[in-house]
Amino acid sequence: MTNGTGAEVVVDLDAIAANTAVLRERVDRPLMAVVKADGYGHGLVPAARAALAGGADSLGVAVLAEGLALRAAGVTAPVLTWLNGPGADFAAALTADLEVSVNAVWGLSEVVAAARATGRPARLHLFVDTGLSREGATMSEWPELVAAAARAQADGDVTVVGLWSHMAYADAPTHPTIGAQVRVFEEAVGIARAAGLTDARRHLANSAATVALPETWFDLVRPGIAVYGLDPLGGNAADHGLRPAMTVRAQVALTKRVPGGAGVSYGHTYTTAGETTLALVPVGYADGVPRAGGNCAPVLAAGAQRRIAGRVCMDQFVLDVGNAAVAPGDEVVLWGPGDGGEPTAQQWADAVGTIHYELVTRIGGRFARRYVGSAGAV
Ligand SMILES: *Cc1c(COP(=O)(O)O)cnc(C)c1O
């Protein structure tokens, strides 16, 4: 209760550790816990430490600054950073003992230059595009990239430790692109091995593939969202032995009795049906509560799930609680594990037409963040 409104994001570190342990045991091979985007909104460093406590072998982040922040906090586990544009400070990455990934020969050249400047060979992953058309070298570019990397390895500037790709449809486990991507990936691996890159680990599986597609596990899996206890398939996390680590709660800031016919919030998109009690909840879209949740998103208040009444504003929204007894200071839960009657992030995602990834990574603003559990705590 540190921000004056009582609004807080509560992160269960033991859940992150337990989820990691469940996934690690399921795959029975190395697991890279993805902690990009501030640990999917759960806090970069605490999430990383909790995942490591749960048995993660390494950590994955998108941008270099995230990897440097882990090192600055004293995290010594292997860290891969993969989304680096021209001019990225690869020298800083190598000095901090971060593994890096490239998609193109120009990126490799920058890494080689940094290795020579620092005297530290890069631990390098090569990213191949097997059908997502996002990161990764295309199959037509791949042989040239692999050949250049093999030369850089022979020169002692890099050690290629990873060959990898990312899936388009892992959350639809029967989709035909899955087999197609696996086949292209195996072809790419064959080309790299023929070029002499024989020691690199192969990795392809995100969370959905980790829970649903054993044929994609190869030498290492890379789950993100499942580490935080959310079902990558959009179903019930408990079916996979996972528990959501995030609870988002606020406190009622004001209540009032109003007559029927009262227009509520901007644009009066909600009108009270009869005399009722309104409760004001002091969090809004500036805090990551989607504006699209107006008149549709559920919250737990006064013992029941209730839909937000009218528009979500920048700093606040309103609930119509009928004749329920509600007072300022009472708890409102936006989402959580779901076993205390509160909605889940999945329920919110369904209500507002997005995915839970977007909800948990964007919640923030003026919410205080509080950690419970002890996994990885220093
Ligand atoms: C974000 C990301 C992951 C983790 O994805 P989840 O769906 O959260 O498991 C894995 N690999 C890459 C390349 C990513 O960008």
PDBQT file of the ligand as one rigid body, heavy atoms in Angstrom, charges set to zero:
ROOT
HETATM    1  C1  LIG A 401       8.991 -14.065 -26.362  1.00  0.00    +0.000 C 
HETATM    2  C2  LIG A 401       9.720 -15.159 -26.989  1.00  0.00    +0.000 A 
HETATM    3  C3  LIG A 401       9.696 -16.452 -26.430  1.00  0.00    +0.000 A 
HETATM    4  C4  LIG A 401       8.773 -16.838 -25.298  1.00  0.00    +0.000 C 
HETATM    5  O1  LIG A 401       7.462 -16.912 -25.812  1.00  0.00    +0.000 OA
HETATM    6  P1  LIG A 401       6.232 -17.414 -24.917  1.00  0.00    +0.000 P 
HETATM    7  O2  LIG A 401       5.122 -17.547 -25.859  1.00  0.00    +0.000 OA
HETATM    8  O3  LIG A 401       6.009 -16.347 -23.905  1.00  0.00    +0.000 OA
HETATM    9  O4  LIG A 401       6.671 -18.674 -24.294  1.00  0.00    +0.000 OA
HETATM   10  C5  LIG A 401      10.525 -17.406 -26.981  1.00  0.00    +0.000 A 
HETATM   11  N1  LIG A 401      11.304 -17.122 -28.041  1.00  0.00    +0.000 NA
HETATM   12  C6  LIG A 401      11.315 -15.910 -28.634  1.00  0.00    +0.000 A 
HETATM   13  C7  LIG A 401      12.174 -15.655 -29.813  1.00  0.00    +0.000 C 
HETATM   14  C8  LIG A 401      10.519 -14.897 -28.143  1.00  0.00    +0.000 A 
HETATM   15  O5  LIG A 401      10.498 -13.688 -28.725  1.00  0.00    +0.000 OA
ENDROOT
TORSDOF 0
